[in-house]
Amino acid sequence: MRALVGLAAVGALTLTACNDDNSSDSAKNTPPPAAAPTTSAAAPTTPATSPTTPAAASPSASASTGTSASAPAPATGGGTDATPGQTFKIGQPAQVQFTSGSTKGVIALSVSSIETGDPADLDALKLGDKVKGLVPYYVHYTITNTGTTDLAYTSVDHIKGLLPDGSEAQELMIIGSFAKCPSSSLPKGFTNGKTAQACAVALAPTATKVTGAEYWGSPYTLGKGAISWK
């Protein structure tokens, strides 16, 4: 594995860990997801060791096995869209007008749980001192297709952890697989009513913890323009 480090728009450190283990990519036959930016255009990430970006490696991420799907009764997107700055309770779904490249649809998005990890979980990523004194938190979230568009192979990311004071936790983006917090693109045939689970990694100093999360993908923005769960 190799790691990249840069500064996010709000000044929070963003780490990217790359998994070079070919044994974790046995499912590479699925078409790649549409690339989605991982940071806002106002503040591009400056890599410390390599120009590799998460968007360029998205085909690798799509091969991981962490996003699972099920087929409940058909859902409809006839509710009210979540507004920028709106806050939901953990487990409460928000209706989102979802966009991934040229694909547009409607999803119900919810943060289902926030799990406290062990600093030793990060050893396999070989990030060294970059994560010294930090505790990983695993933000588990659920995506349900409530629209009429097949969202197969798209990625619902742009999820960040929140600290108790409302500030954003440090973000760790995994390129490849990470068993502690599996995530991938949405599976084939992700049509109306289908549901998938995904996970995002947030990091916090030992003196505090991650207590919430936010979604800042289009049409939302980082900070006060995001929707959040607490």
C-alpha positions, -999 to +999 in steps of 0.1 A: +000+000+000+011+036-005-004+068+010-010+104-002-015+133+020-030+168+013-051+196+028-089+196+024-108+229+018-116+235+054-080+228+065-087+193+078-060+168+068-071+143+042-052+110+038-055+086+009-044+050+013-039+029-018-043-009-016-020-026-042-030-061-032-043-078-064-059-105-043-086-081-032-096-073-067-112-105-079-143-088-090-127-065-116-150-076-144-177-051-134-178-019-154-161+011-136-183+037-119-184+073-132-156+092-116-166+116-089-144+143-073-134+137-037-127+173-028-143+207-037-129+225-067-118+254-045-091+234-027-075+206-047-055+180-027-018+183-030-002+148-030+030+144-010+044+113-027+025+106-060+001+124-083-024+096-080-060+108-072-090+089-059-110+097-090-083+081-112-084+049-092-121+045-089-121+014-111-101-003-083-126+009-057-155-006-077-140-040-074-142-041-037-170-061-021-182-038+006-214-024-010-242-049-007-277-046-022-311-059-015-345-056-031-373-044-008-407-032-020-405-004-046-399+030-031-409+064-045-391+097-044-422+118-039-411+134-006-393+167+000-357+170-009-333+177+020-322+213+021-286+226+026-279+228+063-307+204+073-299+180+102-313+145+106-311+119+134-289+089+130-309+064+110-333+090+095-333+090+057-329+122+037-343+125+001-314+136-022-314+145-059-283+124-067-259+132-096-229+111-107-215+123-140-243+122-165-264+099-143-292+116-123-316+100-099-333+102-065-320+084-034-329+081+002-297+085+022-291+078+059-262+074+082-271+042+100-243+040+126-209+054+136-186+027+149-154+034+169-124+016+155-090+007+169-059+027+160-043-007+152-068-011+124-048+014+104-015-005+106-022-023+074-024+010+055+012+018+064+005+055+071+030+057+099+032+090+118+004+106+096-022+088+118-003+089+150-026+098+179-057+094+157-086+069+162-106+056+132-144+059+131-164+040+106-194+059+093-219+033+080-246+046+056-275+033+036-285+042+001-320+034-014-329+041-049-363+059-048-363+072-083-367+057-118-331+057-130-308+027-127-279+039-106-257+009-113-219+015-109-223+050-096-207+059-063-224+077-034-194+091-014-188+127-001-195+115+034-174+131+062-174+126+100-183+154+124-168+162+158-189+172+188-184+209+181-197+205+145-163+207+128-152+182+103-132+152+113-101+142+093-109+121+063-093+089+052-100+078+016-093+041+008-084+032-028-090-006-029-104-027-001-104-022+036-122-049+056-129-027+086-150-003+065-159-018+031-174+003+004-177+002-034-198+015-063-234+005-065-240-029-080-255-039-113-292-034-116-295-008-088-331+001-097-360+015-078-364+001-043-329-015-042-308-007-011-271-008-005-248-002+025-215+016+023-189+030+048-166+060+051-135+064+074-131+094+096-102+101+120-103+120+153-077+127+180-080+106+211-092+136+231-124+138+211-146+116+189-167+114+158-204+119+168-220+128+135-216+129+097-224+150+067-231+145+030-217+173+007-222+157-027-240+177-054-263+197-049-248+203-015-215+218-004-190+215+025-198+231+058-231+249+062-242+238+027-241+201+036-268+179+052-259+161+084-268+134+108-263+136+146 
